[in-house]
Amino acid sequence: MAPREQRAGDRPGFVDVHAHFVTDSYVHRARAAGHERPDGMPARPRWSARAHLELMGRGGIDTAVLSVSSPGHALRRPGRGPRAGPRGRPTATASTSATPAWNPCSPSRAGAGPSSSSTPPPRCAGSGPRGRPRPMVEFVFDTARSLTDLISAGPLERHPGLRIVVPHCGGALPVLADRIDGFSRPFMPGEAPVPDAAAQLRRLYYDLAGPAFPRQVPALLRPADPARLLYGSDYRRTPAEAARSHAASFDTEPAPVPGTDRRSLTTANARTLFPRLAH
């Protein structure tokens, strides 16, 4: 989606790599499959292309990369077993015992674009413990578990051209990175060389969707490469006012690279990752 042509002299507009669409037909199908309150949220957000374009114009977003919202593309009734997603898009919970699931991500396919971690559809049926909405806590720990399995399974080593965008500032991973690295070396099974967890984490891209400031992004910058940070609004799951406030925070928080601001940095990074957006 793109709301307007960028005018000469404008500041660079954001490239939003984490945004959702929810059509009426999709909502109908999700409800028919028993997903009335995905992720335990109190209500399903209403979405329209017009409202989304209006938000983009007000938030300084030039381009948005859309994906379907929870419960995802593989609709099924809550409680049923997992089902494979589209070819070349591994689920977020790849474990060391499921290494073959990563085989379709060969270097020839990896060049098509980044993969994005997400919460597996089976967990979208209801709330987390004590009735909490799953995005509050469960999402960030699911992300950390998924990345730990990713590092252990070794696809980043086998497929150096694989590009993965990790959502929500890496979830809980930034504060666990040293712990994961330390435990993986003495306790990883087998005789193969143990992957350097810190080096692998630095190869990943991270979108900054969700409550990113003032604490989450500074923590992420310890394991992450600033050249791989990307802007994300998480609209429509995030309300419009919160999404606009999130975008505005990128213009007030100091940038991690001298001579840039967070808007220009994340936009340049996104155009490097998606070369066709640079034209």
C-alpha positions in Angstrom: 0.0 0.0 0.0 1.2 3.5 -0.7 -0.8 6.7 0.1 1.0 9.2 -2.0 4.0 10.0 -4.1 6.8 11.5 -2.0 7.4 15.1 -2.8 10.8 16.6 -3.4 12.3 17.9 -0.2 10.1 15.7 2.0 11.7 13.7 4.8 11.8 10.0 3.9 8.5 8.3 4.6 8.4 5.1 6.7 8.3 1.7 5.1 6.0 -0.3 7.4 7.0 -4.0 7.3 4.6 -5.1 10.0 1.0 -4.1 9.2 -2.2 -6.2 8.9 -5.4 -6.3 6.9 -8.7 -7.9 8.0 -11.4 -8.1 5.4 -15.0 -8.7 6.2 -15.0 -12.0 4.3 -12.0 -13.1 6.4 -13.7 -12.2 9.6 -16.7 -14.2 8.6 -14.6 -17.3 7.9 -12.7 -16.9 11.1 -15.8 -16.7 13.2 -17.3 -19.7 11.3 -14.1 -21.6 12.4 -14.7 -20.7 16.0 -12.2 -17.7 16.3 -14.4 -15.1 17.9 -11.7 -13.5 20.0 -8.3 -14.3 18.5 -5.4 -14.1 21.0 -7.9 -13.2 23.8 -8.3 -9.6 22.5 -11.7 -8.1 23.6 -12.8 -7.3 20.0 -11.7 -7.9 16.5 -10.6 -4.6 14.9 -12.4 -3.2 11.8 -10.2 -2.6 8.8 -10.6 -0.8 5.5 -8.2 0.3 2.8 -9.4 3.9 3.1 -8.8 4.0 6.8 -5.4 2.4 6.5 -4.3 4.9 3.8 -5.5 7.7 6.0 -3.4 6.5 8.9 -0.4 6.2 6.6 -0.8 9.7 5.4 -1.0 11.1 8.9 1.8 8.9 10.2 4.3 9.7 7.5 4.2 6.1 6.1 4.9 5.8 2.4 4.6 2.1 2.0 3.1 -0.7 4.0 3.8 -4.5 3.6 0.6 -6.2 4.6 -0.1 -9.6 6.1 -3.3 -11.2 7.4 -4.0 -10.8 11.1 -4.7 -13.5 13.7 -5.6 -16.3 13.5 -3.6 -16.4 10.3 -4.0 -18.0 6.9 -4.7 -21.6 8.0 -8.1 -21.3 9.6 -9.2 -24.3 11.7 -11.2 -24.8 14.8 -9.4 -24.1 18.1 -7.8 -27.2 19.6 -7.1 -29.0 16.4 -3.5 -29.9 15.4 -1.2 -27.7 13.4 -1.3 -27.6 9.6 1.5 -26.6 7.2 1.5 -23.1 5.9 2.4 -21.8 2.4 5.5 -23.3 0.7 8.7 -21.7 1.9 7.1 -20.0 5.0 8.1 -22.1 8.0 6.1 -21.7 11.2 7.6 -19.9 14.1 8.0 -23.0 16.2 10.7 -24.8 14.2 12.5 -27.1 16.7 15.8 -29.0 16.3 13.7 -32.2 15.7 11.9 -30.4 12.8 15.0 -29.3 10.9 13.7 -30.6 7.5 10.9 -28.0 7.7 13.6 -25.4 6.9 14.9 -27.2 3.8 12.6 -25.4 1.4 14.3 -22.2 2.4 17.2 -22.7 0.0 19.4 -19.7 -1.1 17.6 -19.6 -4.5 14.3 -19.0 -2.7 15.6 -16.9 0.0 16.3 -14.1 -2.4 12.6 -13.6 -3.1 12.1 -11.7 0.2 12.2 -12.1 3.9 10.3 -14.5 6.0 8.5 -13.2 9.1 8.1 -14.9 12.4 4.6 -15.0 13.8 2.6 -16.7 16.5 1.5 -20.1 15.4 -2.2 -20.2 14.5 -3.1 -23.0 17.1 -2.3 -20.6 19.9 -4.6 -17.8 18.7 -7.9 -19.3 19.9 -8.1 -17.6 23.3 -6.5 -15.8 26.1 -3.2 -16.5 27.9 -2.9 -17.4 31.6 -5.2 -15.5 33.9 -7.2 -14.2 31.0 -4.4 -12.0 29.7 -4.4 -11.1 26.0 -1.7 -13.1 24.3 0.1 -10.1 22.8 0.8 -8.8 26.3 3.3 -11.5 27.4 2.9 -14.7 25.4 3.9 -13.3 22.0 7.3 -12.0 23.2 8.2 -15.3 24.8 7.0 -17.3 21.8 9.3 -15.2 19.7 12.3 -15.9 22.0 11.5 -19.7 22.0 11.2 -19.7 18.2 14.5 -17.9 17.7 16.3 -20.2 20.1 15.0 -23.2 18.1 16.0 -21.4 14.9 19.6 -21.0 16.1 19.7 -24.6 17.4 18.4 -26.1 14.2 21.1 -24.3 12.1 19.2 -23.1 9.0 21.0 -19.7 9.1 24.3 -21.5 8.9 23.1 -23.9 6.1 21.4 -21.1 4.1 23.4 -17.9 4.5 21.1 -16.1 2.0 18.1 -16.6 4.2 16.6 -13.3 5.4 14.2 -13.3 8.3 12.4 -10.4 9.9 11.8 -10.9 13.6 8.7 -9.1 14.9 8.1 -7.0 18.0 11.7 -5.9 18.7 12.8 -9.5 19.1 10.4 -10.1 21.9 12.1 -11.3 25.1 15.2 -12.3 23.2 17.4 -9.2 23.8 17.7 -9.8 27.5 18.1 -13.6 27.0 20.8 -13.5 24.2 23.8 -14.0 26.5 22.0 -16.8 28.4 21.1 -18.6 25.2 24.7 -18.3 23.9 26.2 -19.5 27.1 23.9 -22.5 27.5 24.1 -23.6 23.9 27.8 -24.3 23.9 28.1 -26.9 26.7 24.6 -28.5 26.3 24.0 -28.6 22.5 23.8 -32.3 21.4 26.0 -33.8 18.7 29.6 -33.2 17.7 29.0 -30.5 15.1 30.4 -27.1 15.8 28.0 -25.1 17.9 26.7 -22.0 16.1 27.6 -18.7 17.6 24.2 -17.5 18.8 25.3 -13.8 19.1 26.6 -13.8 15.5 23.4 -15.4 14.2 21.2 -12.9 16.0 23.1 -10.1 14.5 22.3 -11.4 11.0 18.5 -11.2 11.5 16.3 -8.2 10.7 14.0 -6.9 13.5 10.9 -4.8 13.1 10.2 -2.3 15.9 6.4 -2.9 16.1 4.8 -2.6 19.5 5.8 -0.7 22.6 9.4 0.0 21.4 10.4 3.0 23.5 11.9 3.8 25.9 13.3 0.4 27.0 12.8 -2.3 24.3 14.8 -0.8 21.5 17.8 0.1 23.6 17.9 -3.5 24.8 17.6 -4.8 21.3 20.6 -2.8 20.1 23.0 -4.9 22.2 22.5 -8.1 20.0 21.1 -6.4 16.8 22.8 -4.7 13.9 21.4 -1.1 13.5 21.5 -1.7 9.7 18.8 -4.4 10.2 16.2 -2.4 12.2 12.9 -1.8 10.4 9.8 0.2 11.2 6.5 -1.6 12.0 3.2 -0.1 13.0 1.3 -3.4 13.8 -1.9 -1.6 12.6 -4.7 -2.8 12.6 -4.0 -4.8 15.7 -2.7 -1.6 17.2 -5.3 1.2 17.3 -4.8 4.1 14.9 -4.0 6.7 17.7 -1.4 4.3 19.2 0.1 3.7 15.8 0.4 7.4 15.1 2.0 7.9 18.5 4.4 5.1 17.9 5.5 6.7 14.5 6.0 10.1 16.2 8.3 8.5 18.8 10.8 7.6 16.0 11.3 11.4 15.4 12.0 12.1 19.1 14.2 9.2 20.2 18.0 9.4 19.4 19.2 7.3 16.5 21.8 4.6 17.1 23.8 5.7 14.1 25.4 9.2 14.0 24.1 11.4 11.2 20.8 9.7 10.9 17.4 9.6 12.6 15.3 6.5 13.3 12.9 7.3 10.4 15.7 7.6 7.7 17.6 4.7 9.2 14.7 2.2 9.2 13.6 3.4 5.7 17.0 3.0 4.2 17.3 -0.5 5.8 13.9 -1.5 4.4 14.8 -0.3 0.9 18.0 -2.4 1.1 16.0 -5.5 2.1 13.3 -4.8 -0.5 15.2 -3.3 -3.4 12.1 -2.6 -5.5 10.9 -0.1 -2.9 13.9 2.1 -3.6 12.5 3.0 -7.0 
